[in-house]
Amino acid sequence: MAGRLKAPTGRYGGKTAEERQAERRRRFLDAALQLFGDTPGYRNTTVAALSEAAGLSTRQFYEEFRTLEDVLAALHLQVNG
């Protein structure tokens, strides 16, 4: 029986809080790049639409960013950094 049990991974698949936060941020930035660069564009994108495209909640959006402008600035740094 020894050696057959796997170590518990918890409900987050063994990812740390920092890894989960980085994954959420990446998902928001990927979705923003798609929405800002295509239809509907930056001016017509809402937090709700961005959150839906990222597959996350608006609460999670506001945990990562204050405004859509903050997302745009983060994208600028990512693309041009």
N, C-alpha and C positions, 0 to 999 in steps of 0.2 A: 504494500500500500504506500510506502514511503516513496516520494518522488512523483506520484501520480497527480497530486493536487497542484493546481496552478496558483500562483500568487494572486491575491485579489487585485483587480484593476480599478475598482470603484466605478461610479456611474459615468465617469468621463473617459473611459478607455485608457486610463493610465496617464493621461496628459496633465501637465501642471497647469495652474491658473494662468501663468504667463504664456504658455503655449496656446491655451484656449483663447486668450485675449488677442494674441498675435493672429490667430486664425480668423477670428471675427473681424479684426481690422482689415486683414487681407481680403476677406469676402466683401466688405463694404467698398474697399478701393477698387476691386475688380468690377463690381457692379456699377460703381460711379463712372469708371472709365468707359464702360459700355453705354450707359445712359447719357453722360455728358457729351460723348463724342458722336453720338448717333441721335435718333429721335428718342426722347423729346428735347434733348439738349440741356445744358446747365440751367438756363433761366426757367425752364418748364418742369424741371425735376423736383419732386417733393421728397421730404424725409420718408413719408409713408411708401412712396414708389421705390425709393432706393432700398429701403429696408426689405420690401417684398422681393425685389430683384436679388438681393443678397441672401434671401431666405432666413432673415433674422427679424427681430422685433424693433419697434421704434425705441423702446426702452434701452435695448442694447446699442442702438445708434447713439443715443445721448450719453451712454457710458463711455463711448469712444471719442465722440466729437461734440462740439457745441452747436455748430451750424453747418450748412452745406458749404459755406465758404471755407471752413476749416478742412473739409474733405477735398475741396479743389486745391487748397494750398498743399495738402499732403500728397495729392496726385502730382502736382507740379514738382515737388521735391523728389518723388519716386521716379518720375520720367526723366527729369533733368539733373538729378543728383548724381 
